[in-house]
Amino acid sequence: MLWIRLLVWKAVKTVNDNDVERYAEAMEGVCRRNDDIAPRLYDEYGVKKGLRDENGRGVLAGLTNISKIVSSKIVNRKKMSCDGELWYRGYRIEDLINSLGPNEAGFEKIAYLLLLGEMPSDEELKEFSELIAESRTLPEDFTSDVIMHAPSGDIMNSMTRSILTLASYDKKANDTSVSNSLRQCVKLIAEFPLLAVYAYHAYNYGELGNSMIVHRPEKDLSTAENLLMMLRSDRKFTPIEAKVLDTALILHMEHGGGNNSTFTTRVVTSSGSDTYSTIAAAMSSLKGPKHGGANIKVMQMMDDIKSHVNGGSDREGLTDYLGKIIDKEAFDKKGLVYGMGHAVYSLSDPRERIFKSYVEKLAVEKGREDDLLLYKNVEEIAPQIISAKRRIYKGVSPNVDFYSGFVYDMLGIPRELYTAIFAVARIVGWSAHRIEELICMDKIIRPAYMSVMEEKKLDL
């Protein structure tokens, strides 16, 4: 009984973690009994779970000039699914990617576009790139005193701690004016690669017992090049490696105001909170496996598939095993083929279409053609099995996370950094949405929840 436990605990001087853990385990059933809400009530009151309807379309919560996602079009007054489109500030993502030269880095250019709303001139891009390069530094002793102080394999948590600590070094941390917030966002965009890579090296040294590596960023290298250089002990990388990573960063920069972490950015911004707290909240959202952690689940699933099929060309074995995954008989038994399907896109994810061509080039350079064949076969076979076995409301196609983990693996990026690399890109989109929220909105975001609580009376 609960009251007996409380009496026993009052008799001791301290309560340790094991006591709390046992209490929480014992009380889980109480929480489930009192917090469970019947699914029928959501339909009865017209509540859209996850703020999405049954077709996956999000509830309209705001307006934005920053980006646009298209998954359907009206043809003869009828809504029809179409190949997905992604637009940044009025430009199709394909056009932005194709406008860059074969070895040209585009991260800084597209970051300028998203932040300020227009394409930079050559002089403006030079000035912005130099500003990012000059800002790519951390306060004195920050790496040793903060990042290395409590190393963890959870790089996202380490980065979030660092972000909040950086506020202590900013004399204008709580100034939420547009100009000051823009200054803080530019600084964070520049600092994120350091926070991510140094957090991993601290973990690699402190927890795994390997050599400590701390390379300072180089001002004449792009964001993608610096990431690869700082991560590797020999500092070396090839042009195709830098180009593929730069493309990945651009594709992950922004994806509308409704994705979980960007909506979090706007919610926290609307409360009047500071930039550091806002971005830390977005980080906490992104680290979830249903959001930024999805590519790790893809890699784990592909590792499992490889152990059960005979190479990339074993289509029969792959078909059989994918069926078992979907029937909840294999892998994590949740019935999901990770990397397949998207909350918005149906026929195709434009980011995946673009990324795939770069994946193929890198796979050839790295001698990973058999793995690439396996990915392509999963991409082809999985939608067919899902359509046959499940009642679906829209098409199923691979999303950008399907290939991103494979790319990071070919680049030698450890899995602990996968979601952190996503954050290095998405900080640009978060920053743009924070600025837009500050300029356009003057109300705190506060949706309603309907209470279905049973009213009770105390026996007095």
TACORPE-V463839 format. One record per residue. SS is DSSP state (alpha for helix, beta for strand, coil for the rest). D_CENTER is the distance of its C-alpha to the mean C-alpha in Angstrom with 1 decimal. Layout:
# TACORPE-V463839
ss->SS d_center->D_CENTER
ss->SS d_center->D_CENTER
This chain:
# TACORPE-V463839
ss->coil d_center->43.0
ss->alpha d_center->40.7
ss->alpha d_center->43.7
ss->alpha d_center->45.0
ss->alpha d_center->41.8
ss->alpha d_center->41.8
ss->alpha d_center->45.4
ss->alpha d_center->44.8
ss->alpha d_center->41.9
ss->alpha d_center->44.1
ss->coil d_center->46.7
ss->coil d_center->44.4
ss->coil d_center->43.5
ss->coil d_center->39.8
ss->coil d_center->37.0
ss->coil d_center->34.8
ss->alpha d_center->31.4
ss->alpha d_center->33.0
ss->alpha d_center->34.9
ss->alpha d_center->31.9
ss->alpha d_center->30.1
ss->alpha d_center->33.2
ss->alpha d_center->33.6
ss->alpha d_center->30.0
ss->alpha d_center->30.6
ss->alpha d_center->33.9
ss->alpha d_center->32.7
ss->alpha d_center->29.7
ss->alpha d_center->32.2
ss->alpha d_center->33.4
ss->alpha d_center->29.9
ss->alpha d_center->29.4
ss->alpha d_center->32.9
ss->alpha d_center->32.6
ss->alpha d_center->29.0
ss->coil d_center->29.0
ss->coil d_center->29.3
ss->coil d_center->31.0
ss->alpha d_center->28.8
ss->alpha d_center->31.9
ss->alpha d_center->31.6
ss->alpha d_center->28.4
ss->alpha d_center->30.3
ss->alpha d_center->33.4
ss->coil d_center->32.0
ss->coil d_center->29.7
ss->coil d_center->26.5
ss->coil d_center->23.4
ss->alpha d_center->21.2
ss->alpha d_center->17.5
ss->alpha d_center->19.0
ss->beta d_center->19.3
ss->coil d_center->22.6
ss->coil d_center->23.6
ss->coil d_center->22.6
ss->coil d_center->19.0
ss->coil d_center->19.7
ss->beta d_center->18.3
ss->coil d_center->20.9
ss->coil d_center->21.7
ss->coil d_center->20.8
ss->coil d_center->21.1
ss->coil d_center->21.8
ss->coil d_center->20.0
ss->coil d_center->21.3
ss->coil d_center->18.0
ss->beta d_center->16.8
ss->beta d_center->17.9
ss->beta d_center->16.9
ss->beta d_center->19.9
ss->beta d_center->20.3
ss->beta d_center->24.0
ss->beta d_center->27.2
ss->beta d_center->30.6
ss->beta d_center->33.3
ss->coil d_center->36.8
ss->coil d_center->35.5
ss->beta d_center->33.4
ss->beta d_center->29.6
ss->beta d_center->28.5
ss->beta d_center->25.3
ss->beta d_center->24.6
ss->beta d_center->22.4
ss->beta d_center->19.2
ss->beta d_center->19.1
ss->beta d_center->16.7
ss->beta d_center->18.5
ss->beta d_center->17.8
ss->coil d_center->20.6
ss->coil d_center->23.1
ss->beta d_center->22.4
ss->beta d_center->21.2
ss->alpha d_center->18.3
ss->alpha d_center->20.8
ss->alpha d_center->23.4
ss->alpha d_center->21.3
ss->alpha d_center->20.4
ss->alpha d_center->24.1
ss->coil d_center->25.5
ss->coil d_center->24.5
ss->coil d_center->27.0
ss->coil d_center->26.6
ss->coil d_center->25.8
ss->coil d_center->24.7
ss->coil d_center->21.5
ss->coil d_center->19.9
ss->alpha d_center->17.0
ss->alpha d_center->19.4
ss->alpha d_center->21.1
ss->alpha d_center->18.2
ss->alpha d_center->16.9
ss->alpha d_center->20.5
ss->alpha d_center->20.5
ss->alpha d_center->17.5
ss->alpha d_center->18.8
ss->alpha d_center->22.4
ss->coil d_center->22.6
ss->coil d_center->24.9
ss->coil d_center->25.2
ss->coil d_center->26.7
ss->coil d_center->30.1
ss->alpha d_center->30.7
ss->alpha d_center->31.9
ss->alpha d_center->29.1
ss->alpha d_center->26.5
ss->alpha d_center->28.6
ss->alpha d_center->28.8
ss->alpha d_center->25.1
ss->alpha d_center->24.3
ss->alpha d_center->26.9
ss->alpha d_center->25.6
ss->alpha d_center->22.2
ss->alpha d_center->24.1
ss->alpha d_center->26.4
ss->alpha d_center->23.6
ss->coil d_center->21.9
ss->coil d_center->23.6
ss->coil d_center->23.5
ss->coil d_center->26.4
ss->coil d_center->29.3
ss->coil d_center->28.8
ss->alpha d_center->25.3
ss->alpha d_center->24.1
ss->alpha d_center->27.0
ss->alpha d_center->27.3
ss->alpha d_center->23.7
ss->alpha d_center->21.3
ss->coil d_center->24.0
ss->coil d_center->25.5
ss->coil d_center->23.4
ss->coil d_center->21.4
ss->coil d_center->18.9
ss->coil d_center->17.0
ss->coil d_center->14.1
ss->alpha d_center->12.9
ss->alpha d_center->10.3
ss->alpha d_center->13.4
ss->alpha d_center->15.5
ss->alpha d_center->13.6
ss->alpha d_center->13.7
ss->alpha d_center->17.4
ss->alpha d_center->18.0
ss->alpha d_center->16.6
ss->alpha d_center->18.9
ss->alpha d_center->21.7
ss->alpha d_center->21.5
ss->alpha d_center->22.8
ss->alpha d_center->26.0
ss->alpha d_center->26.7
ss->coil d_center->26.4
ss->coil d_center->29.7
ss->coil d_center->28.3
ss->coil d_center->25.2
ss->coil d_center->26.1
ss->coil d_center->27.2
ss->coil d_center->25.1
ss->coil d_center->27.0
ss->alpha d_center->25.2
ss->alpha d_center->26.6
ss->alpha d_center->25.7
ss->alpha d_center->22.1
ss->alpha d_center->21.8
ss->alpha d_center->23.3
ss->alpha d_center->20.8
ss->alpha d_center->17.8
ss->alpha d_center->19.4
ss->alpha d_center->20.0
ss->alpha d_center->16.5
ss->alpha d_center->15.2
ss->alpha d_center->18.0
ss->alpha d_center->17.6
ss->alpha d_center->13.9
ss->alpha d_center->14.8
ss->alpha d_center->17.7
ss->alpha d_center->16.0
ss->alpha d_center->13.6
ss->alpha d_center->16.5
ss->alpha d_center->19.2
ss->alpha d_center->17.4
ss->alpha d_center->17.3
ss->alpha d_center->20.9
ss->alpha d_center->22.0
ss->alpha d_center->20.8
ss->alpha d_center->22.4
ss->alpha d_center->25.6
ss->alpha d_center->25.9
ss->coil d_center->24.7
ss->coil d_center->25.3
ss->coil d_center->28.4
ss->coil d_center->27.7
ss->coil d_center->28.7
ss->coil d_center->27.1
ss->coil d_center->25.8
ss->coil d_center->25.3
ss->coil d_center->25.5
ss->coil d_center->25.7
ss->coil d_center->23.8
ss->coil d_center->26.3
ss->coil d_center->26.8
ss->coil d_center->27.7
ss->coil d_center->24.5
ss->coil d_center->21.4
ss->alpha d_center->17.9
ss->alpha d_center->17.2
ss->alpha d_center->20.7
ss->alpha d_center->20.5
ss->alpha d_center->17.4
ss->alpha d_center->19.4
ss->alpha d_center->22.6
ss->alpha d_center->21.5
ss->alpha d_center->20.0
ss->coil d_center->23.2
ss->coil d_center->26.5
ss->coil d_center->28.5
ss->coil d_center->26.3
ss->coil d_center->26.8
ss->coil d_center->24.7
ss->coil d_center->25.8
ss->alpha d_center->25.4
ss->alpha d_center->23.6
ss->alpha d_center->21.1
ss->alpha d_center->20.4
ss->alpha d_center->20.4
ss->alpha d_center->17.9
ss->alpha d_center->15.4
ss->alpha d_center->16.2
ss->alpha d_center->15.6
ss->alpha d_center->12.2
ss->alpha d_center->11.3
ss->alpha d_center->13.1
ss->alpha d_center->11.6
ss->alpha d_center->8.0
ss->coil d_center->9.7
ss->coil d_center->10.2
ss->coil d_center->10.3
ss->coil d_center->12.9
ss->coil d_center->13.6
ss->coil d_center->13.1
ss->coil d_center->9.4
ss->alpha d_center->9.0
ss->alpha d_center->7.6
ss->alpha d_center->9.9
ss->alpha d_center->12.6
ss->alpha d_center->12.4
ss->alpha d_center->13.0
ss->alpha d_center->16.0
ss->alpha d_center->17.3
ss->alpha d_center->17.6
ss->alpha d_center->18.9
ss->alpha d_center->21.5
ss->coil d_center->22.9
ss->coil d_center->24.0
ss->coil d_center->21.9
ss->coil d_center->21.4
ss->alpha d_center->18.6
ss->alpha d_center->17.8
ss->alpha d_center->17.6
ss->alpha d_center->15.5
ss->alpha d_center->12.8
ss->alpha d_center->13.1
ss->alpha d_center->12.6
ss->alpha d_center->9.4
ss->alpha d_center->8.3
ss->alpha d_center->9.9
ss->alpha d_center->8.1
ss->alpha d_center->4.4
ss->coil d_center->6.4
ss->coil d_center->7.9
ss->coil d_center->8.7
ss->coil d_center->8.9
ss->coil d_center->5.3
ss->coil d_center->2.6
ss->coil d_center->6.2
ss->alpha d_center->7.8
ss->alpha d_center->9.0
ss->alpha d_center->10.8
ss->alpha d_center->12.6
ss->alpha d_center->13.6
ss->alpha d_center->15.1
ss->alpha d_center->16.9
ss->alpha d_center->18.2
ss->alpha d_center->19.5
ss->alpha d_center->21.2
ss->alpha d_center->22.9
ss->alpha d_center->23.9
ss->alpha d_center->25.4
ss->coil d_center->27.5
ss->coil d_center->29.0
ss->coil d_center->29.7
ss->coil d_center->32.0
ss->coil d_center->29.9
ss->coil d_center->28.0
ss->coil d_center->31.2
ss->coil d_center->31.9
ss->alpha d_center->31.1
ss->alpha d_center->33.4
ss->alpha d_center->31.9
ss->alpha d_center->28.3
ss->alpha d_center->29.4
ss->alpha d_center->31.0
ss->alpha d_center->28.1
ss->alpha d_center->25.4
ss->alpha d_center->27.9
ss->alpha d_center->28.0
ss->alpha d_center->24.2
ss->alpha d_center->24.3
ss->coil d_center->27.4
ss->coil d_center->25.7
ss->coil d_center->28.1
ss->coil d_center->25.9
ss->coil d_center->22.7
ss->coil d_center->21.2
ss->coil d_center->23.5
ss->coil d_center->21.0
ss->coil d_center->22.0
ss->coil d_center->18.6
ss->coil d_center->18.2
ss->coil d_center->14.5
ss->coil d_center->13.1
ss->beta d_center->15.9
ss->coil d_center->15.8
ss->coil d_center->13.6
ss->coil d_center->14.1
ss->coil d_center->15.5
ss->coil d_center->16.7
ss->coil d_center->19.7
ss->coil d_center->21.7
ss->coil d_center->19.1
ss->coil d_center->15.7
ss->alpha d_center->16.8
ss->alpha d_center->14.0
ss->alpha d_center->15.0
ss->alpha d_center->18.6
ss->alpha d_center->18.3
ss->alpha d_center->16.4
ss->alpha d_center->18.9
ss->alpha d_center->21.8
ss->alpha d_center->20.3
ss->alpha d_center->19.4
ss->alpha d_center->23.1
ss->alpha d_center->24.4
ss->alpha d_center->22.6
ss->alpha d_center->23.6
ss->alpha d_center->27.2
ss->alpha d_center->27.1
ss->alpha d_center->25.8
ss->coil d_center->28.1
ss->coil d_center->25.5
ss->alpha d_center->27.0
ss->alpha d_center->27.6
ss->alpha d_center->24.0
ss->alpha d_center->23.2
ss->alpha d_center->25.9
ss->alpha d_center->24.5
ss->alpha d_center->21.1
ss->alpha d_center->23.2
ss->alpha d_center->25.4
ss->alpha d_center->22.6
ss->alpha d_center->21.2
ss->alpha d_center->24.8
ss->alpha d_center->26.1
ss->alpha d_center->23.3
ss->alpha d_center->23.4
ss->alpha d_center->27.2
ss->alpha d_center->27.2
ss->alpha d_center->24.7
ss->alpha d_center->26.9
ss->alpha d_center->30.0
ss->alpha d_center->29.0
ss->coil d_center->26.9
ss->coil d_center->27.7
ss->coil d_center->25.0
ss->coil d_center->25.0
ss->coil d_center->23.3
ss->coil d_center->22.7
ss->coil d_center->20.4
ss->coil d_center->18.8
ss->beta d_center->16.2
ss->coil d_center->12.8
ss->coil d_center->11.0
ss->alpha d_center->9.4
ss->alpha d_center->13.1
ss->alpha d_center->14.1
ss->alpha d_center->11.3
ss->alpha d_center->12.1
ss->alpha d_center->15.7
ss->alpha d_center->15.5
ss->alpha d_center->14.2
ss->alpha d_center->16.9
ss->alpha d_center->19.5
ss->coil d_center->18.6
ss->coil d_center->19.3
ss->coil d_center->16.0
ss->coil d_center->16.0
ss->alpha d_center->13.6
ss->alpha d_center->13.1
ss->alpha d_center->11.4
ss->alpha d_center->8.9
ss->alpha d_center->5.8
ss->alpha d_center->7.9
ss->alpha d_center->8.5
ss->alpha d_center->5.1
ss->alpha d_center->6.1
ss->alpha d_center->9.5
ss->alpha d_center->8.9
ss->alpha d_center->7.2
ss->alpha d_center->10.0
ss->alpha d_center->12.3
ss->alpha d_center->11.3
ss->alpha d_center->11.3
ss->alpha d_center->14.6
ss->alpha d_center->16.1
ss->alpha d_center->15.5
ss->alpha d_center->17.0
ss->alpha d_center->19.9
ss->alpha d_center->20.5
ss->alpha d_center->20.5
ss->alpha d_center->22.9
ss->alpha d_center->25.2
ss->alpha d_center->25.4
ss->coil d_center->25.0
ss->coil d_center->27.5
ss->coil d_center->26.8
ss->coil d_center->24.6
ss->coil d_center->22.3
ss->coil d_center->24.0
ss->coil d_center->23.9
ss->coil d_center->26.6
ss->coil d_center->26.9
ss->coil d_center->30.1
ss->coil d_center->31.9
ss->coil d_center->33.4
ss->coil d_center->34.9
ss->coil d_center->38.4
ss->coil d_center->40.8
ss->coil d_center->42.9
ss->coil d_center->45.9
ss->coil d_center->46.8
ss->coil d_center->50.1
ss->coil d_center->52.0
